[in-house]
Amino acid sequence: MKRTTVGLIVGNRGFFPDHLCDKGRQTVLKVLEEEGIDVIALTPEDTPFGSVMTLEESRKCADLFKKHRDDIDGILVTLPNFGEERAIVNTLRWADLNVPVLVQAFPDDVQLMTIDDRRDAFCGKMSTCNNLTQYNIKFSLTELHTVDPTSESFRADLRKFAGICRVARGLKGARIGAIGARPAAFNTVRYSEKLLEHSGISVDTLDLFELFGWVNSLENGDPGVARKLDEIRAYAQTKDVPNEALLRIAKLGYTIDRWMADNDLQAYAIQCWTAMEEFYGVVPCTVMSMASNALIPSACETDVAGVVGMYALTLASGKASAIVDWNNNYGDNPDQGVVFHCSNLPKSIFVEDIPVMDYQAIIAGTVGVENTYGTIVGRVGASPFTFCRVSTDDLNGRISAYVGEGELTEDPLDTFGGYGVVTIPNFQKLLHYICENGFEHHVAINPSQVSGIMEEALSKYMGWNVYHHS
């Protein structure tokens, strides 16, 4: 994933010690560099200490940000002293970037409280935030009201903010593929393209008839198909899979890859049963697993809203996401359950380094084992994880979501497909929330702890209705 870039605003107010801005700016720039974050900022040659205080300086900073509109993912406002709140909000209004904003204030040293060294950023931060609210500019706060930029606390703030920026920037303008209609028996994955579009998320559709037409026009010896076949054999253990099925999977994967690239799509959902098996003779799970593992999330059963949750988690964490069912209880422990899919889970989430390709046991009895090869099966590795479900609430004209964290455990379980045991605090409360609010049984999971990033990005910057489970 590309590095995060922030625009830096150094606040300054004339009758406070401005030498603090010089050292403060240098300190913040050093920390940003150490955290792998690129910066767009005024220099001391542009304005005194590269700060903003006057109308002219605000214009200059806003013009700089506008010039780098396509690069800037978020804005960091740093207050080495009280700061001129009007200069800060004017810069943001005139730049009009509509990206997340983080406000940080330097702490005072109780040994340096003279007129020459006292910062008063503690107070100035409140004035800046008051003006941001008046100007209707959304903003984020550091965990501590004032915080030393060199501290681990602020570094954690930066990492969280970078994640928020990636999610907000990535979702606004995201392009999602929808391949095939939803399975007729799955009303649960209905969604509103219009509500997604209103949030900046576009959906491109592809009919299975077109997909199969393109696939069937490919020669067995096509170089692209051959490359895909090599990738598949390197990705999974395929010794028990017929060569004919592997070739079909390779053609399918190569065709979907081309369609995704040609249409600049970042994720996709696909109708995975039963037309795929009846009329093409494989399941698409391996192709989907490989895409998700490459940070191009792929969801089954044409669950477009579900793949949006997968993509948001991938943006937040930089890791591959999976989509699973909240599937079973685990014994009589109310805070445990079983997650499962057939499966298309990315291999990075499994215990095994090289997962096994198998046939789809659930529908094999209906369409025949020979038509269901291509699942990626195994146990999910033990890890903390974040879960997320996005849903379009058509009746209320909004997008809703829930997020939270839990543990993927090593508790014993002997079953099939892709599966794991989860422990989630107050799990029954979450299950009640899901049922009472009409959420789907699918949920996106990611082996990371990013629920705080997800909540703030989806609620504050995307404007969605978000429940953060705890």
N, C-alpha and C positions, 0 to 999 in steps of 0.2 A: 504494500500500500504506500501511496506517496506520503512524503513528509508533510506535517501540518505547517501552515504559514499563518502567522498572526500579524496584524497591524498593531504597532505600539504607540499609545498616546501617553506621554509623560506630562502629568498635570503640574502646574506651577501657579503660585500667586505672589504678586510683587512684593507685598510687605511681610512675607515670610522668608526664611533663609533660603535663597535660591541656589547656594553652593551644594545643598543637599540633592538638588535635581541632577547635577553633574555626576556625582558619585552614585546616586541611586540609579540613574539610567545605565551607567556602565555595569553596575551589579546585575540588574535585570537582564541586560543583553547577554552577559556571561552565563547566567543560569539558563536562559532560553537555548543558547548554543549547546550547553552541556546536556540538555534534555532533548536534543535533536529537533528543535522547532526553529523554522526559518522566520525571519523578521523583516517587515517593511516598516521603516521609521524615518522620521526627520533626523537630520544630523545637526551637530553643533554649528555647522556652517549655514544651515537653513534658518535656524532660530536659536536663541540663547539656550544652550544645553540640550538642543533638540526637543524642547518642551513646547507646550501650547499655553498661551495666556491671553493673547490679544485676538481681536477679530481677524486681523491679517494672518496671524499664525494658524488660526483654525482653518481659514480658507486654504492655506498652503498645505496643511496636513490632509485636509479632505481631498484636495486635488491629487495628492500623492496616492492616497488610498484608491481613488477612482481609477487612476492609471493602472493600478494593480488589482482591479476588481476580480479578475479571473483567478488570481493567485491567493487572495486573502480568504482564509477559512473562518477567522474570528478576530476579535479586537481585544487586546489587553490594555486596560487603563491602569497605570501605576501612579500612585500618589506619594512621592518622597516628602512633600509638605502638604499643606491644606488643599492646594490645587484650586484652580479657577473653574468652577463647575460649568459656567456658561460656555467657556472655550471648549470644554470636553464634549458637551452635548451638541454644540453647534458643529463641531467636527464630524460627529456621528450622523447628525441629520443631513449635512451637506454631502457627505460621502455616500450615504444612502445605500449601504452594502447589504443590509438585512441579514447579518450574520450574528452568531452569539458574541456576547460581550462579557468579559470578566473584569471585576473591579478589585484591585489590591491596594492596600494602604500600608506604608511602612510603620513599624512600631517606634515609639519614643524610648530613649534610654533615660531612666530616672536619674542617672548621674549627669545627664546633659540636657537640663531643662531651662537653660538660659535663653535670652532673646536671640542669641547667635546660633543656637542648635535645636531649639524645640520645633518639632515638626507640625503637630496638631493634625496629622493625617487621620487620626482616630475620629475627629470631629468632621474633617473635610469629606471623608468618605460618605457620611450621612447626607451632606449637602449635594454631593455628586449623585448619589442614588435618588435623592428627592427630585432632582432635575431630570434624571433619566426617566423616572416615573411620570413626571409632568409631560415630557416629550414623547411618551408612549414608546420608549425604547426598552426592549427586554434585555435583562442582564443577569449574570450569575455572580455569586459571592464566594470568597475564599472561606474555608472552614472556620478559621479564626478571623475576628474582625480586623485586627492588624497582624501582619505576619512578615517576618524577615524573609526576603526572597531566597536567601541561601539555605533556609531551613528545609527539612524533609517534609514538613507540613505544606509548605508552598509548592514544593516539587510534586507532591501528591495532587494538590489543586490543579497544577498545570496539566498533569497526565489526565485527570478527569476532564478538564476543559477541552483538551485536544480530542478526547473521545466524543464529547458533546458536539464539537465542531464537525468531526467526521460524520457523525450520524445526521446532523441537521443539513450539512452541505450535501451529503450523499443522497439523502432521501428527496431533497428538493431538486428536481430535475432527473430523478431516477427513471429508467425505462425498463419495464418488466415484460417478459414474454409470457404469453398464455397459449399453450399448444393443446388444441382440442377442447371440446366442451367438457364441463364437469361430468363425472359419472352420473347417470340418471338417478341412481339410488342415493346420491349424496347432496341433498338439499343443504346440508350443513355448511358446504363451502361456497354458498352464494355470496356475492359481494357486489359493491357498487363501483364501477369504473369512474363514475362522475365524482364521487367523494374522494377517491384517490387522486384524480386529476386536479381537483380543487386544492389538494395539498402539494401539488407539483409532481405527482407520480403518474407517469403515462403507462398504458398497457397496450402492447402490440400483440395481435392475435394471429394464430396460424392454425388452419384446419388440418386435421389428421390426413384428409384426402390429399392435400398439397404435399404434406411431409412424406407420405408413403410414395407419392409420385416421384418426388426428387430422389428418395432413397432407392427406389426400384430402377431408376435410370442409371445408376452407378454400375460400372464394370467391377467385377471381383478384383481385378488387378489394378484398380485406380490407385495412384501413389498416395493420395490422401487417406484412402481407406486402409492401405497397408500400414501407414504411420499410426493410424488410430488403433489398428489391431495390435501393433507392437506395444503401444501405450497400455492397452487393456491387459495384455499378458504380463507386463511389468507391474501393474497395479494390484492384481488379485491372483489368487491361486485358481487356475482354470482347468486342472487336469481332468476333472470329471464332467466338463462341459463339452458337448459336441462341437466340432469345428464349424459346422454350418451355423449354429447359434452364435458363435463368436463372430463370424463374418457378418451376420445380420446386425449384431450389436455395434460392430465397428462402423458399418454403413450408417446406422442410425446416429451414432455419436458424431461422426464426421459431418453429417448433414445439419444436425442441430448446431454444432460449433460454427459452421459457416453462416447459418441464419442469424445466430446471436451476434457474430462479428459484423455482418452486413447491416444489421439494424441497430448497432450500438446499444445492445441490451446488457444489463448488469445482473439479471437473475431471471429465472423462469419457473413456471409451474406447468405440469403436463398431465394429460389424461392417461393414466398408467394402466387402467383396466376397464373393460375386457376387450375393447376393440383392438388394442395393441397386440394382444395375445392371439385373438381369433383371426385377424387379417394380416398380421406381420410375423407372428410366431416367436416373439421374445418379450421379456419385460424390460423396461428402460432403466431399471434401478442402477446398474453399473455406470451407465452414462451419466445419470444424475449424481451418483456418489462422487465420480471423478470431477464433475463440475463444482460441486459444493466444496470438495477438498482443495480445489484451485481458487477458492473464495468467490465463486460464481454460484450463489445458492440456487438450489433446485428443489422444488416441492412437488409431491405427488398429488393425484386426484384433482388437478387443476386448482389447487388452493393458492390463489394469487395473494390474498391477504396474509396467508401463512408465510409465503416466501418473502413478503415485505418485512415481517418480523425477523426471519432468518437474516435478511440483508442488513437490517438495523443492528443486530447482534454482531455480525461480522464486521461492520464499520466500527462499532464500539470497541471491539476486542482485537481485531486483526487476525482472528482465528476462524476456522471453518465452523459453520453452524449446521445443525441437523434439525429435521422435523420429525416428531414422534407423536404417538397417541398416548394420552393419559389412559393406560390400558387396564391395569388390574390393581387390586389391593395386594399388599404383601403381608400375609398372615393376619394377625389381629392388631398390628401396630398402627394406630391411626395416623401417625406422621410418616408412614412409608407407603410406597406404591411401586408399580412396575410400569416402565415406559417401553414402548415397542413400536417397531415398524418392520415391513416385510423382508428386505429393507434396502433403502437407498442412502444409508448413513455414510458420511465421509470417513475414509479409512483412518484419518488422524484421530478420530474419537474412539476407535476400538482398542481393546487390549492388545490384539495381535498387530504386528508391524505390517504384515501382508494378509489381508482378510481373504476369506474363502468366497468364491462365486458358486451359487447354488441355484436351485429352482424355487419358484414361489409356491410354497406348500399349501397356502390357503385356497388359491384358485386352480391349482393343478388338477383337482378332482373334477372341475367343471370344463376346462379347456384342454386338458391333457398336459402331462409333465413336459413333453417334448416342446411345448409352446410357451413354457414359463421360465426358461433359463435366463439368468442375468441378475439375480438378487445378490447383494453383498451382506453376508451374515456374520454374526459374532457378538461378543459381549462388549458393551461400552466400558471403557476404563474408569476406575475410581478417580473422582476429581470434584472439587467445588464446581458448581455450574450456575449459570443464569438462565432463567426461562422467560419467554415473552410470547404473548399472543396479541396480534393485531386483528381487529374486526371492524368492518364498516357497519355502523349503526344506521341503517337506512331510515328507520322509522323516526329517529330523532335528528337525522341530517348531520351526523358527526362520525368521526373515527374514534373508536375506543380501543384501549389496550390494557393488559395487565402485565406486570413484571415482578420478578422476585428472584431469590437465590436459594439454593439447597446443596445437597451432596449426592453425587453418584457414588454408590457404596460397593463394597466387595461381598455383600451378603449373598449366600448361595442361591442359585436359581438355575434350573435345568429346563430350557425351553428352546424355541426355534426363532429364526429371523434375526433382527438386530434388536438388542434388548439391554435393559439395565434396571437396577433397583435404586430408587431415590429416597432420600430422607429430606423432608421439608418441614420446618417449624410451622405449627398450626395448619397442617395440610388440610384438615377437614374444613377449616374456615375458608381456605382458598377454593376447595371443591364446591362449597356452598356458593361462593361468589361467582364461580364459573357458571353453575347451573342457574342461579337466580337471575343472572344478567345475560343468559342466552349465548354464551361464548361457545366456540367450536371445541371438539375433543382433541384437535391437533394443537400442538404447542412447539414452538421453536426453542431449541436448547443450544448452549454454547459453553465449553469448558473454561469459564472465566468468571470473574466477579465484577460485573459491570451494570448491576441493576440501578445504581445511582446515576450513572451516565445515561442509561436508557430513560429513566423517569424524567430527568430534567430536559433531555433533548426532545422527547416526544410530547411532553406536556407544555413546557415553556416555549420552545422554539418551533414545534410543529403545530401546537394548538390543539392537541388531541386530549381526550378524556382518559386519564391514566390512573389505574389503581396499583400502588406499590405494596405488594404483600410482605408482611413481616409477622 
